[in-house]
Amino acid sequence: MRDKKFHSKSNIISKNIKKYRTMIGYNQEQLCTKLDLFRLNLYHSDIYLIEHNKRLVRDYEVLAFWKVFNNSFFISSFCTNIVNCE
């Protein structure tokens, strides 16, 4: 099976996940607990892999992150990353 990457990255929102997680003062475990409220079961190791561009982020996971962060800037930063291919 071929790796799915965009400009050699597994995901393009990794920087934003870590940025918003730390901005609201959550550690990876706390973020997992909040995501679980939206029925997304991730472990802190999954968050680590996402933040370090080693794991693919699914569309429904992006939605759950957006709900947890409750921040339109998260999506605008995500779109900026797509345009700039950061």
N, CA, C and O of each residue as an XYZ file, in Angstrom:
344
protein
N       0.835     -1.177      0.000
C       0.000      0.000      0.000
C       0.885      1.248      0.000
O       1.858      1.326      0.751
N       0.557      2.183     -0.812
C       1.328      3.404     -0.959
C       0.997      4.415      0.130
O      -0.166      4.592      0.494
N       2.039      5.080      0.652
C       1.809      6.144      1.636
C       1.079      7.297      0.984
O       1.376      7.674     -0.150
N       0.125      7.854      1.705
C      -0.625      9.004      1.207
C      -0.065     10.249      1.860
O      -0.253     10.477      3.055
N       0.621     11.045      1.072
C       1.251     12.248      1.604
C       1.050     13.406      0.653
O       0.891     13.219     -0.553
N       1.059     14.606      1.212
C       0.944     15.837      0.448
C       2.193     16.645      0.747
O       2.403     17.082      1.879
N       3.015     16.842     -0.260
C       4.298     17.538     -0.074
C       5.089     16.894      1.056
O       5.629     17.575      1.928
N       5.144     15.571      1.021
C       5.878     14.726      1.983
C       5.365     14.831      3.421
O       6.095     14.506      4.356
N       4.133     15.276      3.609
C       3.535     15.371      4.940
C       2.296     14.491      5.017
O       1.515     14.412      4.069
N       2.127     13.830      6.157
C       0.947     13.000      6.366
C      -0.295     13.845      6.578
O      -1.400     13.427      6.233
N      -0.120     15.026      7.141
C      -1.236     15.948      7.330
C      -0.686     17.368      7.304
O       0.505     17.590      7.524
N      -1.554     18.310      7.037
C      -1.098     19.703      6.961
C      -1.656     20.550      8.098
O      -1.524     21.773      8.094
N      -2.282     19.891      9.073
C      -2.815     20.654     10.209
C      -2.079     20.349     11.503
O      -2.500     20.783     12.576
N      -0.993     19.611     11.412
C      -0.280     19.202     12.630
C       0.135     20.390     13.482
O      -0.021     20.355     14.703
N       0.661     21.441     12.861
C       1.087     22.625     13.614
C      -0.107     23.278     14.317
O       0.009     23.749     15.448
N      -1.241     23.301     13.640
C      -2.427     23.932     14.231
C      -2.984     23.120     15.392
O      -3.459     23.696     16.371
N      -2.936     21.807     15.304
C      -3.427     20.976     16.405
C      -2.629     21.302     17.669
O      -3.202     21.569     18.726
N      -1.313     21.277     17.544
C      -0.470     21.558     18.709
C      -0.641     23.010     19.177
O      -0.706     23.276     20.377
N      -0.711     23.933     18.234
C      -0.856     25.355     18.568
C      -2.118     25.604     19.391
O      -2.054     26.233     20.447
N      -3.259     25.119     18.917
C      -4.512     25.369     19.622
C      -4.623     24.545     20.897
O      -5.229     24.988     21.872
N      -4.043     23.351     20.894
C      -4.052     22.534     22.116
C      -3.302     23.258     23.237
O      -3.788     23.338     24.365
N      -2.130     23.777     22.922
C      -1.348     24.467     23.949
C      -1.947     25.833     24.285
O      -1.841     26.299     25.419
N      -2.573     26.470     23.303
C      -3.175     27.777     23.544
C      -4.298     27.693     24.585
O      -4.463     28.601     25.400
N      -5.065     26.602     24.552
C      -6.147     26.468     25.533
C      -5.693     25.731     26.796
O      -6.478     25.514     27.719
N      -4.419     25.354     26.819
C      -3.844     24.777     28.033
C      -4.090     23.294     28.234
O      -4.013     22.808     29.362
N      -4.381     22.571     27.180
C      -4.598     21.134     27.292
C      -3.296     20.386     27.035
O      -2.497     20.778     26.184
N      -3.094     19.305     27.783
C      -2.058     18.359     27.390
C      -2.717     17.348     26.447
O      -3.917     17.434     26.186
N      -1.957     16.415     25.949
C      -2.508     15.475     24.969
C      -3.611     14.607     25.575
O      -4.600     14.308     24.906
N      -3.450     14.206     26.820
C      -4.485     13.400     27.494
C      -5.794     14.175     27.634
O      -6.872     13.627     27.405
N      -5.698     15.443     28.006
C      -6.898     16.268     28.156
C      -7.602     16.458     26.820
O      -8.831     16.453     26.759
N      -6.837     16.623     25.760
C      -7.432     16.752     24.434
C      -8.161     15.461     24.062
O      -9.254     15.507     23.498
N      -7.569     14.322     24.372
C      -8.230     13.039     24.100
C      -9.559     12.931     24.843
O     -10.547     12.440     24.296
N      -9.577     13.389     26.081
C     -10.808     13.364     26.884
C     -11.884     14.234     26.250
O     -13.044     13.829     26.174
N     -11.512     15.422     25.795
C     -12.475     16.316     25.134
C     -12.968     15.723     23.818
O     -14.156     15.806     23.508
N     -12.065     15.126     23.042
C     -12.460     14.509     21.774
C     -13.427     13.354     22.001
O     -14.310     13.095     21.183
N     -13.246     12.667     23.123
C     -14.124     11.549     23.462
C     -15.563     12.014     23.661
O     -16.496     11.245     23.426
N     -15.757     13.261     24.090
C     -17.109     13.811     24.240
C     -17.828     13.892     22.897
O     -19.058     13.887     22.846
N     -17.061     13.966     21.812
C     -17.628     13.983     20.454
C     -17.522     12.615     19.794
O     -17.585     12.489     18.571
N     -17.361     11.595     20.632
C     -17.304     10.204     20.203
C     -16.130      9.908     19.274
O     -16.215      9.038     18.407
N     -15.045     10.635     19.463
C     -13.811     10.352     18.731
C     -12.812      9.804     19.737
O     -12.342     10.518     20.622
N     -12.498      8.531     19.588
C     -11.622      7.862     20.530
C     -10.190      7.870     20.000
O      -9.812      7.037     19.176
N      -9.405      8.822     20.488
C      -7.982      8.883     20.156
C      -7.182      8.759     21.446
O      -7.639      9.164     22.515
N      -5.996      8.201     21.333
C      -5.090      8.098     22.467
C      -4.046      9.200     22.367
O      -3.846      9.785     21.302
N      -3.382      9.478     23.482
C      -2.365     10.533     23.452
C      -1.272     10.212     22.446
O      -0.655     11.121     21.890
N      -1.025      8.917     22.203
C      -0.034      8.540     21.187
C      -0.514      8.933     19.784
O       0.302      9.279     18.929
N      -1.828      8.884     19.540
C      -2.377      9.339     18.258
C      -2.171     10.839     18.094
O      -1.800     11.306     17.017
N      -2.411     11.590     19.162
C      -2.214     13.046     19.111
C      -0.745     13.352     18.829
O      -0.430     14.224     18.019
N       0.142     12.636     19.496
C       1.578     12.820     19.262
C       1.921     12.581     17.792
O       2.627     13.378     17.174
N       1.421     11.489     17.245
C       1.717     11.158     15.843
C       1.150     12.207     14.888
O       1.791     12.559     13.898
N      -0.044     12.702     15.184
C      -0.649     13.749     14.346
C       0.194     15.020     14.427
O       0.512     15.626     13.404
N       0.550     15.417     15.640
C       1.312     16.656     15.814
C       2.708     16.585     15.201
O       3.296     17.615     14.873
N       3.235     15.383     15.049
C       4.558     15.207     14.466
C       4.501     14.690     13.028
O       5.473     14.137     12.513
N       3.353     14.879     12.398
C       3.175     14.559     10.982
C       3.467     13.109     10.632
O       4.004     12.819      9.562
N       3.118     12.209     11.521
C       3.373     10.794     11.284
C       2.086      9.974     11.156
O       2.127      8.753     11.005
N       0.957     10.660     11.218
C      -0.337      9.969     11.133
C      -1.297     10.802     10.298
O      -1.362     12.026     10.417
N      -2.028     10.112      9.465
C      -3.041     10.740      8.627
C      -4.216     11.199      9.484
O      -4.616     10.493     10.410
N      -4.769     12.365      9.191
C      -5.934     12.881      9.910
C      -7.157     12.739      9.012
O      -7.176     13.243      7.889
N      -8.155     12.062      9.505
C      -9.374     11.842      8.720
C     -10.290     13.060      8.813
O     -10.175     13.868      9.734
N     -11.190     13.177      7.857
C     -12.070     14.350      7.811
C     -12.936     14.466      9.056
O     -13.131     15.574      9.557
N     -13.455     13.371      9.567
C     -14.287     13.439     10.764
C     -13.458     13.807     11.993
O     -13.992     14.362     12.954
N     -12.161     13.504     11.973
C     -11.289     13.913     13.067
C     -11.060     15.425     13.037
O     -11.020     16.071     14.085
N     -10.908     15.987     11.832
C     -10.768     17.438     11.698
C     -11.996     18.123     12.277
O     -11.873     19.127     12.979
N     -13.166     17.597     11.994
C     -14.404     18.166     12.525
C     -14.425     18.125     14.056
O     -14.819     19.096     14.702
N     -14.005     17.012     14.623
C     -13.980     16.900     16.091
C     -12.974     17.868     16.701
O     -13.259     18.477     17.733
N     -11.805     18.024     16.086
C     -10.829     19.002     16.571
C     -11.427     20.404     16.532
O     -11.273     21.178     17.478
N     -12.097     20.722     15.454
C     -12.713     22.042     15.310
C     -13.746     22.272     16.420
O     -13.812     23.359     16.994
N     -14.545     21.253     16.718
C     -15.550     21.383     17.769
C     -14.903     21.577     19.136
O     -15.372     22.387     19.937
N     -13.832     20.840     19.405
C     -13.144     20.977     20.692
C     -12.525     22.357     20.816
O     -12.648     23.006     21.855
N     -11.867     22.801     19.772
C     -11.204     24.099     19.832
C     -12.203     25.239     19.707
O     -11.915     26.361     20.123
N     -13.379     24.964     19.138
C     -14.449     25.955     19.020
C     -13.904     27.286     18.506
O     -14.152     28.344     19.084
N     -13.172     27.207     17.426
C     -12.432     28.372     16.974
C     -12.411     28.410     15.448
O     -11.875     27.500     14.816
N     -12.981     29.441     14.857
C     -12.982     29.553     13.399
C     -11.579     29.791     12.856
O     -11.308     29.523     11.686
N     -10.679     30.300     13.718
C      -9.305     30.507     13.272
C      -8.621     29.178     12.959
O      -7.709     29.125     12.135
N      -9.061     28.110     13.616
C      -8.497     26.791     13.349
C      -8.708     26.422     11.888
O      -7.779     25.971     11.218
N      -9.927     26.614     11.394
C     -10.235     26.293     10.002
C      -9.544     27.265      9.058
O      -9.032     26.847      8.019
N      -9.517     28.547      9.392
C      -8.849     29.494      8.500
C      -7.354     29.213      8.429
O      -6.755     29.360      7.364
N      -6.737     28.812      9.538
C      -5.325     28.440      9.524
C      -5.114     27.184      8.699
O      -4.128     27.066      7.971
N      -6.040     26.253      8.816
C      -5.981     25.032      8.028
C      -6.023     25.362      6.535
O      -5.240     24.816      5.759
N      -6.929     26.248      6.131
C      -7.047     26.634      4.734
C      -5.807     27.378      4.262
O      -5.368     27.184      3.129
N      -5.240     28.219      5.103
C      -4.019     28.931      4.762
C      -2.884     27.928      4.522
O      -2.090     28.101      3.597
N      -2.808     26.895      5.342
C      -1.778     25.866      5.168
C      -1.940     25.148      3.836
O      -0.945     24.802      3.199
N      -3.163     24.919      3.408
C      -3.392     24.257      2.134
C      -2.880     25.135      0.994
O      -2.195     24.655      0.091
N      -3.213     26.405      1.041
C      -2.802     27.335     -0.007
C      -1.296     27.503     -0.040
O      -0.691     27.516     -1.112
N      -0.689     27.631      1.128
C       0.756     27.874      1.209
C       1.581     26.589      1.194
O       2.804     26.638      1.062
N       0.922     25.447      1.328
C       1.588     24.138      1.352
C       2.683     24.110      2.413
O       3.792     23.641      2.156
N       2.373     24.608      3.595
C       3.350     24.625      4.686
C       3.615     23.239      5.193
O       4.413     23.061      6.113
